[in-house]
């Protein structure tokens, strides 16, 4: 049946829109169960999907195709990473998630709502956050939207003040929002955008909510979403925003993610003896709106990235694990729903302390 289908394709290839693709079959050798895909007059008219098919399976047997498919499935399952199996309920607990209108933030919100939590979507775009809120209705729990622009320290202060004014007890703070490899831009205060948003915005937010989290006396968690990019991070306290060297978007992102882990380490030290646990995590490599500055190729995203990277649901698993089940660990770093390996630079207690002091000065924490 397979051979006859291929023969039919061969005889009707002139009617196909893919004029650069033709199929040769061996009609004389009845024991040969394979067909050969060859290129003829390489043409720009060949659809991306057909190109990918040629590169992946051209000239292989049916058995080879099946093994290839199994291999792809196995690799995809491996790349999906760990799954959170916790059945913990969060009824009566309030969760704040920054950047929760899309991506892993939204999937985290969905999961925690199903556990009965009151989830606050802290986002810079009210319209996008409201759209996300409507899509999450019916998941359980309670979901609401509050404006928060982490690139504006005044917005961060206003957000925190609003929670305190409304007497909202925060049990879980998930610092999820992030800027990824953007062109050089600055926050409203003039900080480089990635360090200013990914680190300083969350640093200020956490510190403004800490007094209330300590005061209510109930168990609480603070979760900082970092990245494996922290392995390449370098913290130069004399040039935190890369003013003295040419701007490198990837290096800046890596630096901000290392800052997340150093912040977590110092925060855990300061919170010893309290009921507040602190975590940093790598969600895995996930395609989301954060990658818009570096992934503009539709073909690359649709056919390559979709196989190699996690879905947003898979990427949210470690965050959910840290919010429901994980116990604070000296590594301060989790990946694939387990304790991960943190870079040596993130274990530098002196650097963590010095970065904390500099960050406090930059955001005017004591004012």
C-alpha positions in Angstrom: 0.0 0.0 0.0 2.8 2.3 0.9 4.6 1.6 -2.4 1.5 2.1 -4.5 0.9 5.4 -2.8 4.4 6.5 -3.7 3.9 5.3 -7.3 0.7 7.3 -7.5 2.6 10.4 -6.3 5.3 9.8 -8.9 2.8 9.6 -11.8 1.0 12.7 -10.6 3.9 14.9 -9.6 3.3 17.3 -12.4 0.1 18.3 -10.7 1.8 18.9 -7.4 2.7 22.4 -6.3 6.1 21.0 -5.0 7.6 20.9 -8.4 11.2 20.6 -7.0 10.4 17.3 -5.3 10.0 14.0 -7.1 10.0 10.4 -6.0 11.8 7.5 -7.7 10.7 4.0 -6.9 12.2 0.7 -7.9 9.5 -1.2 -9.8 11.8 -4.1 -10.7 13.0 -5.1 -7.2 9.9 -6.4 -5.4 11.8 -7.0 -2.2 13.0 -3.4 -1.9 10.6 -1.6 0.4 12.1 1.8 0.2 11.8 4.9 -1.9 14.4 7.6 -2.6 13.7 11.3 -2.3 15.9 13.4 -4.4 16.1 17.1 -5.1 15.5 18.2 -8.7 16.2 21.8 -9.6 16.3 23.2 -6.0 13.5 25.7 -5.8 12.5 28.4 -3.4 8.9 27.3 -4.0 9.3 24.2 -1.9 7.4 24.7 1.4 9.3 24.7 4.7 7.6 21.5 5.8 8.6 19.6 2.7 12.2 20.8 3.0 12.4 19.6 6.6 10.9 16.3 5.5 13.6 15.8 2.8 16.4 16.6 5.2 15.1 14.3 7.9 13.8 11.3 6.1 14.9 11.4 2.5 15.9 8.0 1.2 15.2 5.9 4.3 13.0 2.8 4.7 9.7 2.6 6.4 11.5 0.8 9.3 14.0 3.7 9.4 11.1 6.2 9.5 9.6 4.4 12.5 12.9 4.3 14.4 13.4 8.0 13.6 10.0 8.8 14.9 10.6 6.8 18.1 13.9 8.6 18.6 12.3 12.0 18.2 9.6 11.0 20.7 12.2 9.8 23.2 14.4 12.9 22.9 11.3 15.1 23.2 10.2 13.3 26.3 13.7 13.7 27.8 13.8 17.4 27.0 10.4 17.9 28.6 12.1 17.4 32.0 10.6 16.6 35.3 6.9 16.8 36.2 5.5 18.1 39.5 3.4 15.3 41.0 2.4 17.2 44.2 -1.2 17.1 45.1 -0.9 19.9 47.6 -3.9 22.3 48.0 -3.4 26.0 48.3 -6.9 27.0 49.6 -6.7 30.2 51.5 -3.3 31.2 50.2 -2.5 34.2 48.0 0.0 33.9 45.2 1.6 36.9 43.4 3.1 36.0 40.0 4.9 38.6 37.9 4.5 38.4 34.2 1.6 36.0 34.5 -0.3 36.9 31.4 1.7 34.7 29.1 4.1 31.8 29.0 5.2 29.8 32.0 3.8 32.5 34.3 0.3 31.9 33.0 0.7 28.2 33.1 1.9 28.5 36.7 -1.2 30.6 37.5 -3.5 28.0 35.9 -2.0 25.2 38.0 -2.1 27.1 41.3 -5.7 28.2 40.7 -6.7 24.6 40.3 -5.2 24.0 43.8 -7.6 26.6 45.2 -5.2 29.6 45.5 -6.0 33.2 45.1 -3.7 34.3 42.3 -2.8 37.9 41.5 -1.5 38.4 37.9 1.0 41.2 38.3 1.6 42.5 34.8 2.5 45.8 33.0 -0.3 45.6 30.4 -3.7 45.6 32.0 -5.5 44.7 28.8 -3.3 41.6 28.2 -3.5 40.6 31.8 -7.3 41.0 31.8 -7.5 38.8 28.7 -5.4 36.2 30.5 -7.6 36.5 33.6 -10.7 35.8 31.5 -9.1 32.7 30.0 -8.3 31.4 33.5 -11.8 31.8 34.9 -13.3 28.5 35.9 -10.0 26.9 36.8 -10.8 27.2 40.5 -9.6 29.6 43.1 -9.8 33.4 42.6 -7.8 35.3 40.0 -7.3 39.1 39.7 -5.2 41.5 37.9 -2.9 44.3 39.3 -0.6 46.6 37.3 3.1 46.1 37.8 5.8 47.4 35.5 9.2 46.1 36.8 11.1 48.6 34.7 9.7 51.4 36.8 10.6 51.5 40.5 7.6 53.8 41.2 5.3 51.2 39.7 6.8 48.6 41.9 6.3 50.8 45.0 2.7 51.5 43.9 1.9 47.8 43.4 3.3 46.8 46.8 1.5 49.7 48.6 -1.7 48.6 47.0 -1.4 45.1 48.5 -0.6 46.5 51.9 -3.5 48.9 51.7 -5.9 46.2 50.8 -4.5 44.0 53.6 -3.6 41.2 51.3 -1.5 38.5 52.9 1.0 37.1 50.4 1.9 33.5 51.0 3.8 32.8 47.7 5.7 35.4 45.7 6.8 34.2 42.3 9.3 36.5 40.6 8.7 35.2 37.1 8.7 38.1 34.7 11.8 38.7 32.6 13.3 40.5 29.6 15.4 38.3 27.4 18.2 39.5 25.1 16.5 42.8 24.1 18.4 45.5 22.2 20.0 48.1 24.5 17.3 49.9 26.4 17.0 51.5 29.8 14.4 51.4 32.6 12.7 54.6 33.7 15.5 55.1 36.2 18.2 54.7 33.6 19.3 51.2 34.4 20.1 48.7 31.6 16.8 47.0 30.9 17.6 43.4 31.6 19.5 43.9 34.9 17.1 46.7 35.9 14.0 44.5 35.3 15.1 41.0 35.9 17.0 41.8 39.1 16.4 45.2 40.5 12.7 45.3 39.9 12.2 42.0 41.7 14.7 42.9 44.4 12.6 46.0 45.3 9.3 44.2 45.1 10.4 41.4 47.3 11.8 43.7 50.0 8.7 45.8 50.0 6.5 42.7 50.6 8.8 41.1 53.1 7.6 43.0 56.2 4.0 41.9 55.6 5.0 38.3 54.8 6.9 38.1 58.1 4.1 39.8 60.0 1.3 37.4 59.1 3.5 34.6 60.6 2.3 31.9 58.2 4.6 29.7 56.1 5.6 31.6 52.9 7.7 31.1 49.8 9.6 33.4 47.6 10.5 31.9 44.2 13.0 33.6 41.8 12.8 32.3 38.2 16.4 32.3 37.0 18.0 30.4 34.1 20.8 28.1 33.2 22.2 31.2 31.5 23.4 32.2 35.0 26.4 29.8 34.3 27.8 32.4 32.0 27.0 35.4 34.2 29.6 37.8 35.7 28.8 40.4 38.3 31.0 43.4 38.1 30.0 45.7 41.0 31.8 48.6 39.4 30.0 48.2 36.1 26.7 46.4 36.8 25.0 47.8 33.7 27.8 47.3 31.2 28.4 51.0 30.7 32.2 50.5 30.3 32.1 48.0 27.5 30.1 47.4 24.3 26.6 46.1 25.1 26.2 42.3 24.8 22.6 41.3 25.1 23.3 37.7 26.0 25.9 38.6 28.6 23.6 41.1 30.2 20.9 38.5 30.4 23.2 36.0 31.9 24.4 38.6 34.4 20.9 39.3 35.5 20.1 35.6 36.0 23.2 35.2 38.1 22.1 38.1 40.1 18.8 36.3 40.7 20.6 33.4 42.3 22.9 35.6 44.4 19.9 37.5 45.6 18.2 34.3 46.5 21.3 33.2 48.5 21.5 36.4 50.5 17.8 36.5 51.1 17.8 33.0 52.5 20.6 34.0 54.8 18.7 37.0 56.1 15.5 34.9 56.6 17.0 32.2 58.7 14.8 31.4 61.6 11.6 32.6 59.8 8.9 30.6 58.1 9.8 32.0 54.7 11.6 29.6 52.3 13.5 30.9 49.3 14.1 29.3 45.9 15.8 30.0 42.6 15.1 27.8 39.6 15.8 27.1 36.0 12.5 26.4 34.2 14.2 24.8 31.2 14.5 26.3 27.8 11.1 27.4 26.8 9.8 29.3 23.7 7.7 32.2 24.9 7.1 35.8 24.2 10.4 36.6 26.0 12.3 35.2 23.0 10.7 37.6 20.5 14.0 39.6 20.2 16.0 36.6 19.0 13.6 34.2 17.3 12.0 35.8 14.3 12.2 32.9 11.9 8.9 31.1 11.6 10.5 28.0 10.1 13.1 27.8 12.9 10.4 28.2 15.6 7.8 25.9 14.0 10.0 23.0 13.1 13.2 23.0 15.1 12.5 24.9 18.3 9.2 23.0 18.8 11.1 19.8 19.0 14.1 20.9 21.1 12.5 23.2 23.7 9.9 22.8 26.4 6.3 23.9 26.1 5.1 26.5 28.5 3.3 23.9 30.5 6.4 21.8 30.8 8.4 24.9 31.7 6.1 25.8 34.6 6.6 22.5 36.3 9.6 23.4 38.5 8.0 26.7 39.5 4.9 24.7 40.6 7.2 22.2 42.4 8.9 25.0 44.4 5.6 26.6 45.2 4.0 23.4 46.6 6.5 20.7 47.5 10.2 21.6 47.4 12.1 22.2 50.6 14.8 24.9 50.8 18.3 23.6 50.0 21.7 25.0 50.4 22.2 25.0 46.6 19.3 27.5 46.4 18.8 26.3 42.8 16.3 23.9 41.4 15.8 22.4 37.9 13.4 19.8 36.5 11.6 19.4 39.9 14.8 18.6 41.8 17.8 20.2 43.4 20.0 21.6 40.5 23.6 22.5 40.2 24.3 26.1 40.8 27.4 27.8 39.4 30.3 28.5 41.8 29.9 32.2 41.4 26.4 32.0 42.9 27.8 30.5 46.0 30.0 33.4 46.8 28.6 34.7 50.0 30.6 37.9 50.0 29.6 38.7 46.4 25.9 38.0 47.3 26.2 40.4 50.3 27.9 43.1 48.2 25.4 42.8 45.4 22.6 43.2 47.9 24.1 46.4 49.4 24.6 47.9 45.9 21.1 46.9 44.8 19.6 48.5 48.0 21.4 51.7 47.2 20.3 51.7 43.5 16.6 51.2 44.3 16.8 53.5 47.4 15.4 50.8 49.6 15.6 52.8 52.8 13.8 55.8 51.5 
